[in-house]
Amino acid sequence: MTLSLNSILNSTKLYELKWIHRRLTDIFDEEAAPYLLDCAVMMTGILHMHFRYHSATTPKTQRTSKDVVHYCINRLVELVHQVTKNKEQLLDPQLLDQWAPDQMKEEDLRIETLEQSLFNLKQLIFKHSSEDEQKKHKERLDFLNEELVQQTEPRTFLIDSIIGSLTIDAKPEWQKQLSEFKASVLIFLKDSD
């Protein structure tokens, strides 16, 4: 049983590392690519330690979790520029392919497809909604993201309910993207079983 738990924890850490690495490759240019796995490793450590100490001092400070993340990202940008300039590399990004089993790669792809579909929907909704509507829809979309991506067993009745309410409020400008999102949710939930 302990081995299974360790296995799950290691897979989760690896997924987090791969996710951060993928986001960094989206942000930084090709020149930085060889150094981004090292930077992803450093980012996980920086975030982990800052949140550990931030939570210990929260009553004494007005800084939010968002402030901590912004601070860490600003430090990371400096690190990426520095290691790229100095051409310093410890870990080859190709190691991620060796570390990740094929099943995990498929899961990554499903999650990434779902997240991209949700992002596209969010963009259109915000473009074609009033400020009040944006707030209401943001809460719904954030809930869907959390329920679908972060829960080990997504609650389909809640997901269906939120998607139903989005469908009722849908405007012509984003109905097509909502349909695409619904399809990606169905595929995601089907493949999760």
Disulfide bonds with the S-S distance in Angstrom:
none
